[in-house]
Amino acid sequence: MVAGRRQRQIVAHARGRVQGVGYRAFCADEAMRMNITGFAKNLDDGRVQVVAEGEEATLRRFIERLREGSTMAMVRDVTYRWEDPTGTYQGFESVI
């Protein structure tokens, strides 16, 4: 197996001004550009949850993009954990 090519999943939570500012659409655009599958959804506590699957090295770059966020967002923090991929996602969607 080539290093960095291992398929993984992240479950991430972004905090800050991340709802109502195009952050989920930003996540979807970046994920599609990077060939990552999963979803982003708003949580009742003001955070955005992102579940993403792809190559580990690509997911590490994706996490950095999540920390930058959309133009209108002010991301204070992104926490995440690694999990085994489920392979159930066909694309990446922004869930309402």
PEBEL-V344853 format. One record per residue. RES is the residue in one letter. SS is DSSP state (hx for helix, st for strand, lp for the rest). NEAR is the number of other ideal C-beta (glycine too) atoms within 10 Angstrom. D_CENTER is the distance of its C-alpha to the mean C-alpha in Angstrom with 2 decimals. Layout:
RES & SS & NEAR & D_CENTER
RES & SS & NEAR & D_CENTER
This chain:
M & lp & 5 & 24.44
V & lp & 7 & 23.17
A & lp & 7 & 21.28
G & lp & 11 & 17.59
R & lp & 10 & 17.85
R & lp & 12 & 17.27
Q & st & 13 & 14.76
R & st & 17 & 12.46
Q & st & 22 & 9.77
I & st & 23 & 7.56
V & st & 14 & 7.61
A & st & 22 & 6.36
H & st & 17 & 8.35
A & st & 27 & 8.87
R & st & 16 & 12.62
G & st & 18 & 15.01
R & st & 16 & 15.69
V & lp & 29 & 12.41
Q & lp & 15 & 14.13
G & lp & 11 & 16.50
V & lp & 18 & 15.57
G & lp & 16 & 13.41
Y & hx & 26 & 10.05
R & hx & 25 & 8.63
A & hx & 12 & 10.60
F & hx & 22 & 9.42
C & hx & 29 & 5.73
A & hx & 20 & 7.81
D & hx & 15 & 10.26
E & hx & 22 & 8.46
A & hx & 28 & 7.06
M & hx & 13 & 10.67
R & hx & 11 & 12.21
M & lp & 16 & 10.92
N & lp & 10 & 11.80
I & lp & 23 & 8.63
T & st & 20 & 9.02
G & st & 25 & 7.73
F & st & 18 & 7.17
A & st & 25 & 6.44
K & st & 15 & 9.73
N & st & 17 & 12.07
L & lp & 13 & 13.90
D & lp & 5 & 17.62
D & lp & 7 & 17.56
G & lp & 13 & 15.78
R & lp & 19 & 12.34
V & st & 26 & 9.10
Q & st & 15 & 7.55
V & st & 28 & 4.17
V & st & 19 & 5.73
A & st & 27 & 5.34
E & st & 22 & 8.74
G & st & 23 & 10.60
E & st & 18 & 12.99
E & hx & 16 & 12.66
A & hx & 14 & 13.58
T & hx & 19 & 11.08
L & hx & 26 & 8.16
R & hx & 13 & 10.10
R & hx & 14 & 10.24
F & hx & 24 & 6.60
I & hx & 16 & 6.59
E & hx & 10 & 9.66
R & hx & 16 & 8.52
L & hx & 27 & 6.27
R & hx & 14 & 9.69
E & hx & 12 & 11.60
G & lp & 23 & 10.27
S & lp & 18 & 12.45
T & lp & 9 & 16.19
M & lp & 12 & 17.11
A & lp & 21 & 14.49
M & st & 12 & 15.63
V & st & 18 & 12.93
R & st & 12 & 15.07
D & st & 10 & 12.94
V & st & 22 & 9.64
T & st & 11 & 10.65
Y & st & 18 & 9.32
R & st & 9 & 11.42
W & st & 10 & 12.01
E & st & 12 & 13.35
D & lp & 9 & 15.22
P & lp & 18 & 13.73
T & lp & 11 & 15.31
G & lp & 10 & 15.51
T & lp & 9 & 15.64
Y & lp & 18 & 13.09
Q & lp & 7 & 14.86
G & lp & 11 & 12.35
F & st & 24 & 9.25
E & st & 17 & 10.34
S & st & 18 & 10.25
V & st & 11 & 12.25
I & lp & 6 & 15.07
